[in-house]
């Protein structure tokens, strides 16, 4: 009897549970669309630029050499500093030149005294000649002595001037404004006039950048001095420039083509410094500017963007070129008027539901 009651109770509970389950409705959680921002892209004409590294060099490098020989006493500049024309750079021991100048000054004074004596003798002989108190030979000898004294004085004055100039050359000054290079000599060195190289000065108002793009990078493009070129300093600032040399042959060892660009405005670049160079190789038609932040790099090295089509995000593979400002030049993969998504890229998938709050 007890077993029968328990069985009927269990059956009743099962019926109640089945009824409750049959009355419960299935609940489906729906993901809301992602709010995204878009930018419409349009075809345009853009130059294609290749990027290489170049090195700055001085268009005018002046060699500084001593004009007199002697023992170098001091170096008066710091290597790599800017100097102005007339700034003292080196000092040569001036003692021998000071002594030579004093000797030349003494010789000049002696020559002047001898000329005064010769002038007085010539005047005396002239008066005696007029009084018929001397011979013609005595007068001629006095005139010759006076002329010789004049020549001696002129020679002594020239030697004195030369000694003064030589003394001034013991102070080696900068011949032009520019950047001083490395000093080639140190105090105590014996210098030879016009032979010993002291240093070089590079004029910064004529800086040029030498670079050599590879044949592969140029891709057969025809480059002339009229081709566009852009130079960027280490801090990324762009400076106006123009090509002033394009080699008409390739280096057989490196398959590169030597070129040179000139800054057209002052730039904070030192000779020898590396400079980023962008060279215009071709003008592309029907390309697109796409914000850099909208382009995603794939694990395989390719690139893609997401385009909003209705309420869906559609992934598109794109072929990209170089950056232009905050944009990336896209050669293919997007179409005229596409609405490229610029945010939520990490959460997007091909086919994701999206909505544009600005639409």
Buried (B, 14 or more C-beta within 10 A) or exposed (E): EEEEEEEEEEEEEEEEEEEEEEEEEEEEEEEEBBEBBBBEBEBEEBBBBBBBEBBBBBBBBBEBBBBBBBBBBEBBBEEEEBBEEEBBBBBBBBEBBBEBBEEBBEBBEEBBEBBEEBBEBBEBBBEBBEEEEBEEEBBEBBBEBBEEBBEBBEEBBEBBEEBBEBBBBBEBBBBBBBBBBEBBBEEEEEBEBEEBEBBBBBBBEBBBBBBBBBEEBBEEBEBEEEBBBBBBBEEEEEBEBBBEEBEEEBEEEEEBBBBBBBBEEEBEBEBEBBBBBBBBBBEBEEBBBBBEEBBBEEEEEEBBBBBBEEEBBBBBEBEBBBEBEEBBBBBEBBEEEBBBBBBBBEEBEEEBEBEBEEE
